[in-house]
Amino acid sequence: MLIAAAVCPHPPLLIPEVARGAAAELDAVRAQCAAALSAVAAAGADRVVMVGSGVREHTHGPDAGGDLAPFGTALPVGPPPAELPPALTVGRWLAERAGLRPDRYLEVPADAPPRRCAELGAELAAAVPRLALVAMGDGSARRPPASPGRPDERAPAFDAEIAAALGGADTDALAGIDPGRADELMAAGRPAWQVLAGAAAGAGLSGELLAHEAPYGVGYFVARWS
């Protein structure tokens, strides 16, 4: 059964060695991630699983590491070999600084169907009496006026819906995210949020939205559920 969860974004810029001169711009988001992850660490879970999108469905062990070389720094995240996708690499970096050690890292394909995401979440919740989950996911990367993708006027409303769902622990709303719409708006967090929804279904958790920002035209959310 799911007893606690955290939701964090995964831009590599959260890591100061990647952001360099711009590191201070994300200090507030970084601090809220630490707060959400610290709450998970204190929840007394039997198992902590971190979920993020990647290229395959695969469970990585607690010692899995990642590589930040594609983002311009040789800083290691965990031990070699580097096997975690970027979302989980950033997640591991954040978790280490919050005193949280996930027992597993679940990589979910970026195009995983909502039903499969829900099944994965339900399986995680049924596996242990007390589960804690960390869902790594960015919102739309098409937020006007400037963004990594071509700005789309639909992006702010989409992200507002996600923020409301995360803040209200609304599993139905998260489970109902249309993958086509999320893909069009370049919302990388959709699979992880839907795994969270599957794990939390029927658990009766409450949510708190700690942050919703878009400093670089990408939606960043931080939330905690308990």
C-alpha positions in Angstrom: 0.0 0.0 0.0 1.3 3.5 -0.8 1.8 5.5 2.3 3.8 8.5 1.0 5.0 10.0 -2.3 7.0 12.9 -3.7 6.9 14.5 -7.1 9.9 16.3 -8.5 11.0 17.7 -11.8 14.2 16.4 -13.5 15.9 19.2 -15.4 19.7 18.6 -15.3 20.0 22.3 -14.4 18.9 21.4 -10.9 22.5 20.1 -10.5 24.8 23.1 -9.9 27.7 21.6 -11.8 25.5 21.5 -14.9 23.8 24.9 -14.3 27.0 26.7 -13.4 26.3 30.4 -13.4 22.5 29.9 -13.5 22.5 27.5 -10.5 20.9 30.1 -8.1 17.9 30.5 -10.3 16.6 27.1 -9.3 17.5 27.3 -5.6 13.9 27.5 -4.5 12.9 24.4 -6.6 15.9 22.5 -5.4 15.0 23.3 -1.8 11.3 22.2 -2.3 12.5 18.9 -3.8 14.7 18.4 -0.7 11.7 19.0 1.5 9.5 16.6 -0.4 12.1 13.9 -0.5 13.0 14.3 3.1 9.3 13.7 4.0 9.5 10.4 2.0 12.7 9.4 3.8 10.9 10.0 7.2 7.8 8.1 6.3 8.9 4.7 7.5 8.3 2.8 4.2 9.3 -0.8 3.7 10.4 0.1 0.2 11.1 3.3 -1.7 10.8 3.2 -5.5 11.8 6.1 -7.8 10.0 6.2 -11.1 11.0 8.1 -14.2 10.7 7.9 -18.0 13.3 6.4 -20.2 13.5 4.1 -23.3 12.4 0.8 -21.8 10.6 -0.8 -18.9 13.2 -1.9 -16.5 13.8 -2.0 -12.7 17.3 -0.9 -11.7 18.8 -1.8 -8.3 19.7 0.5 -5.5 23.3 0.9 -6.7 22.5 1.9 -10.2 24.2 5.1 -11.3 23.9 7.7 -14.1 25.9 9.8 -16.3 25.9 13.6 -16.6 28.5 13.8 -19.4 25.8 14.6 -22.0 25.0 17.7 -20.0 28.6 19.0 -20.0 30.0 17.7 -16.7 31.9 14.5 -15.6 30.3 14.5 -12.2 29.4 10.9 -11.3 25.9 10.1 -9.9 26.1 6.8 -8.1 28.6 4.0 -9.0 29.5 2.9 -12.5 28.3 1.7 -14.9 26.0 4.5 -15.9 22.7 2.9 -16.6 20.0 5.2 -15.3 18.1 7.5 -17.8 18.4 11.2 -17.3 15.2 11.5 -15.3 16.4 9.0 -12.7 20.0 10.3 -12.8 18.7 13.7 -11.6 16.4 12.0 -9.2 19.2 10.0 -7.6 21.3 13.2 -7.2 18.4 14.9 -5.5 17.6 11.9 -3.3 21.2 11.6 -2.1 21.2 15.2 -0.9 17.9 14.7 1.0 19.1 11.6 2.8 16.9 9.3 0.8 18.1 6.0 -0.7 15.6 4.4 -3.1 15.5 0.6 -3.0 14.6 0.5 -6.7 14.6 2.8 -9.7 11.8 2.0 -12.2 12.4 3.1 -15.7 9.2 3.4 -17.8 9.1 4.0 -21.5 8.2 7.5 -22.5 5.4 6.1 -24.7 4.1 3.6 -22.1 0.2 3.4 -22.4 -1.7 4.8 -19.4 -3.1 1.3 -18.6 0.4 -0.2 -18.3 1.5 2.7 -16.1 -1.5 2.1 -13.8 -0.7 -1.6 -13.7 2.9 -0.9 -12.8 1.8 1.4 -10.0 -0.7 -1.1 -8.6 1.9 -3.9 -8.7 4.3 -1.7 -6.7 1.7 -0.9 -4.1 0.6 -4.5 -3.7 4.2 -5.8 -3.3 4.8 -4.4 0.2 2.7 -3.3 3.2 4.2 0.2 3.2 5.4 1.7 -0.1 6.8 5.2 -0.8 7.1 6.4 -4.3 9.1 9.2 -5.9 7.7 10.3 -9.4 10.2 12.3 -11.5 8.6 14.3 -14.2 8.6 17.6 -16.0 5.5 19.4 -17.3 5.2 20.9 -20.8 8.4 22.1 -22.5 6.3 24.4 -24.7 5.4 27.1 -22.3 5.2 30.6 -23.9 6.9 33.0 -24.5 10.2 31.0 -24.8 10.7 27.3 -24.3 12.9 24.4 -25.6 10.0 23.4 -27.9 7.9 25.7 -30.1 5.7 27.6 -27.7 2.1 26.4 -27.5 -0.7 28.4 -26.0 -2.3 25.3 -24.6 0.7 24.5 -22.4 -0.1 26.8 -19.4 -3.6 25.4 -19.1 -2.3 21.8 -19.3 0.3 22.5 -16.6 -2.3 24.2 -14.4 -4.4 21.0 -14.6 -1.4 18.9 -13.6 -0.5 21.2 -10.7 -4.1 21.0 -9.4 -4.1 17.2 -9.7 -0.7 16.9 -7.9 -1.7 19.3 -5.2 -5.0 17.5 -4.6 -3.7 13.9 -4.9 -6.3 13.5 -7.7 -5.5 10.0 -9.0 -8.4 10.1 -11.4 -7.1 13.3 -13.1 -3.6 11.9 -13.4 -4.8 8.6 -14.7 -6.9 10.4 -17.3 -4.0 12.4 -18.8 -4.3 11.9 -22.6 -0.9 10.6 -23.8 -1.3 12.2 -27.2 -1.9 15.7 -25.7 1.0 15.2 -23.3 3.3 14.2 -26.1 2.2 17.2 -28.2 3.0 19.5 -25.3 6.3 17.7 -24.6 5.3 16.8 -21.0 7.9 14.2 -20.1 6.3 13.4 -16.7 3.2 11.8 -17.9 4.3 8.1 -17.5 5.7 8.7 -14.0 2.6 10.6 -12.8 0.3 7.8 -14.1 2.4 5.1 -12.3 1.9 7.2 -9.2 -1.8 7.4 -9.8 -2.0 3.6 -10.1 0.0 3.1 -6.9 -2.2 5.6 -5.0 -5.6 4.4 -6.2 -7.7 3.8 -3.1 -5.0 4.8 -0.6 -6.8 7.9 0.5 -3.7 10.1 0.5 -3.8 13.9 0.7 -1.5 16.1 -1.4 0.4 19.4 -1.1 1.8 21.3 -4.0 5.1 22.9 -3.0 6.1 24.5 -6.2 4.9 25.1 -9.8 7.3 27.2 -11.8 8.4 27.5 -15.4 11.6 29.5 -15.4 12.9 28.2 -18.7 9.6 27.6 -20.5 9.3 24.1 -18.9 6.8 23.3 -16.2 8.3 22.2 -12.9 6.2 20.7 -10.1 7.1 19.7 -6.6 4.5 17.9 -4.5 4.3 15.6 -1.5 1.5 13.1 -0.7 0.9 11.5 2.7 
